[in-house]
Amino acid sequence: MSYAASLGMSRHQCADVGDSRSDVPLFAEAGLSIAFNADRQAREAASVSVDGNDLQTVIPLLKAWFETRGN
């Protein structure tokens, strides 16, 4: 998050992708949180959950979120 801060971005302007309960604190602060092939706790905390064989599965979600923000 120090990188986002160095760019002048808040946590709510960031998206997080994770798969376990260790990601839940990050999900709570992110503008978009994506649980990818995740455990129950991560799925419950995330904005959206997705399963797939390739992390590229999250790209359409990130693109849609970015476009709705008007950026």
C-alpha positions as CSV (number, residue, x, y, z in Angstrom):
1,M,0.0,0.0,0.0
2,S,3.0,2.3,0.4
3,Y,3.3,2.2,-3.4
4,A,-0.3,3.4,-3.9
5,A,0.2,6.1,-1.3
6,S,3.4,7.2,-3.2
7,L,1.1,7.7,-6.2
8,G,-1.3,9.7,-4.2
9,M,-3.9,7.0,-4.2
10,S,-6.2,6.0,-1.4
11,R,-7.0,2.3,-0.6
12,H,-10.5,2.8,-2.0
13,Q,-8.9,3.5,-5.4
14,C,-7.2,0.1,-5.4
15,A,-8.3,-3.4,-6.2
16,D,-7.2,-6.5,-4.3
17,V,-7.2,-10.1,-5.5
18,G,-6.7,-12.8,-2.9
19,D,-7.6,-16.4,-1.9
20,S,-7.5,-16.8,1.8
21,R,-8.5,-15.3,5.2
22,S,-5.2,-13.5,5.3
23,D,-6.5,-11.2,2.5
24,V,-9.6,-10.2,4.5
25,P,-8.1,-7.1,6.1
26,L,-7.0,-5.9,2.7
27,F,-10.4,-6.6,1.2
28,A,-12.0,-4.4,3.9
29,E,-10.1,-1.4,2.7
30,A,-10.1,-1.9,-1.1
31,G,-12.4,-0.3,-3.6
32,L,-12.8,-3.7,-5.2
33,S,-11.9,-7.0,-3.7
34,I,-11.8,-10.2,-5.8
35,A,-11.7,-13.6,-4.2
36,F,-10.0,-15.9,-6.7
37,N,-10.3,-19.7,-6.1
38,A,-10.7,-18.6,-2.5
39,D,-11.6,-20.1,0.8
40,R,-15.0,-19.4,2.5
41,Q,-13.7,-16.5,4.6
42,A,-12.2,-14.7,1.6
43,R,-15.3,-15.2,-0.5
44,E,-17.5,-13.8,2.2
45,A,-15.4,-10.7,2.6
46,A,-14.8,-10.0,-1.1
47,S,-16.9,-7.8,-3.4
48,V,-17.0,-10.6,-5.9
49,S,-15.7,-14.2,-6.1
50,V,-14.5,-16.0,-9.2
51,D,-13.0,-19.4,-9.9
52,G,-10.9,-20.4,-12.8
53,N,-7.7,-22.0,-14.0
54,D,-6.0,-18.7,-14.9
55,L,-5.7,-15.5,-13.0
56,Q,-6.6,-13.7,-16.2
57,T,-10.2,-14.6,-15.2
58,V,-10.2,-11.4,-13.1
59,I,-9.3,-9.1,-15.9
60,P,-12.9,-8.5,-17.1
61,L,-13.9,-7.7,-13.5
62,L,-11.0,-5.2,-13.1
63,K,-11.8,-3.6,-16.5
64,A,-15.5,-3.2,-15.6
65,W,-14.7,-1.7,-12.2
66,F,-12.2,0.7,-13.8
67,E,-14.6,1.8,-16.5
68,T,-17.4,2.5,-14.0
69,R,-15.1,4.8,-12.0
70,G,-14.8,7.0,-15.1
71,N,-11.0,6.6,-15.3
